[in-house]
Amino acid sequence: MTPTDSFTAQIGRWQRNSLLVGIAGVLLAVVAFLLDREQFLRSYLFAYLYWTGMALGCLAILLMHHVVGGKWGMLIRRLCEAGARTLPFMGLLLVPILFGMGTLYVWARPAAMHDANIQSKAAYLNVPFFIARAVIYFSIWFLYAYLLSKWSAAQDRNGDERLIGKMRALSAPGLVIFTLTTTFAFIDWIMSLEPHWFSTIYGAMFMIGEMLESFAFVIALMIILSRKSPIKDYVTPQHIHDLGNMMFAFMVLWAYLSFSQFIIIWSGNLPEEIPWYVSRLRGGWGWVAITLVIFHFAVPFALLLMRSVKRRADRLFRVCLLMIAIRLVDVYWITEPAFYGQHIQIHWIDFVTPLAVGGLWLAVFFGQLKLQPLLPLKDPRLQGAPRETVAF
Amino acid sequence: MFTETKVSGQVENLYGIMAEFNDPESLLDAANLARLEGYREMDAYAPMPVEGLAEAIGFRSNWVERLVFVGGVCGATGGFMLCWWITVVAYPHNVAGRPLNSWPAYVPITFEVMVLIACITAVVGMLLLNGLPQPYHPVFNVERFARASRDRFFLCIEASDPKFEPAATRQFLARLNPQEVMDVAL
């Protein structure tokens, strides 16, 4: 018996419900598209970035887990593999953005010809190269998701311990390649919304935020799944504690990188750098920024500092929900001011697109999750206490 | 369960009685049984961390964590006040036309001082609370105890325990299936 058996029906139910939400969202999004094409694309970009980040974060956690080999990763590995395998689907969802490039990106408009600054970047920021790069990113990510899932499935069949070393050998350079590709991808998709502005920490800052949201998502899902046997038997308070620590570390790293970018630009106060923060701290956006400082950093920081929160599944679950929700606000705050300048405008389509993309993403995710047992049962690291020393 | 166990070196001035085990699982079982039996003053020695052993010998909560938190808060407050005092009170200076109290610039210092004070509190607090460094400890009077840092696992029930009674404790430990039970001289 595999642990999947008792869960297949439940995951199938989740998949159906997600699909219903997704279809309802898509119908509304189609209406939105017909009503206001420009606003639809803006809202779609932010929703797309949030949910693609979920999938990318899953791949990042998977790569990291294979390199360091901690036992914390055994419980969430299959969830991350399923998340990483949704990336081809997210590649498909990039198509509306490619068609709307002229609407979304200043540099893709004919008027950009007269802007000397954008012209000097034209060798990189042009439509064909943008599309070619997107194809390259998704090919690399898909290759990693495919190989790691394939070897992981092979391990389920034969329990071959050499596969552990094989997956690690692939993942170590993979982390470097992944960091580079995601940095470029975020420069392309979001940073280039404001083509005059630049920040070198941007890719890392955004990526760590996306990993944080994936951590919150897979931990929350693992906690729900672990309410039932047989997964229940594998989860100890120490596992929950270790996963909580990982989420804590990424939350603090996000805060560290975000503040690093802020302090450098704030100290310099240079006309080519500061506009990014001026449009994100004025006219209502400042309240969003304060919300982020409080609920993306201060509150989870205080909560996750306590052992009593990290060792109790039900408490950690609530912190995960907070992180999943507040990440959406952060992606919104980073993306949308590029369009509106210093005045916050929340449109009803901003609520529709995350539901549409999210519903579809979850449906694909649960579809992938059903394909394999929920735990890598033949991996020797699954057994025993999480802090026990193992050498592989 | 009852095997013949060598009981060696009975002494007059007892610090406690020590049992030696071959593997961590036996030590963990022995510690749990000793707690069930009612012993409270005991210590376990192992060459590597054993999951659950600290709880088994009655470790409940750690004051170091709380001390570190207080240290961190003091450090952060102190670091921030230091920056504020320097830039606003002691040496006011116009930097790029910003207000004197430009708090974003204080954050890195605040953070670093918080980490510094929290770490110092952790090290000093740990040393104060666990009583180290300790140049003399009676357990080293047992010759075999040297293997506690290599491949053997020891449980020592101390004479200060209210339930300690040399003959009975010796018998109790012998029943736990140890390699050997030894008296520890003061």
HADDOCK unambig.tbl for C-alpha pairs under 7 A between the chains (distance, minus, plus):
assign (segid A and resid 263 and name CA) (segid B and resid 104 and name CA) 6.78 0.50 0.50
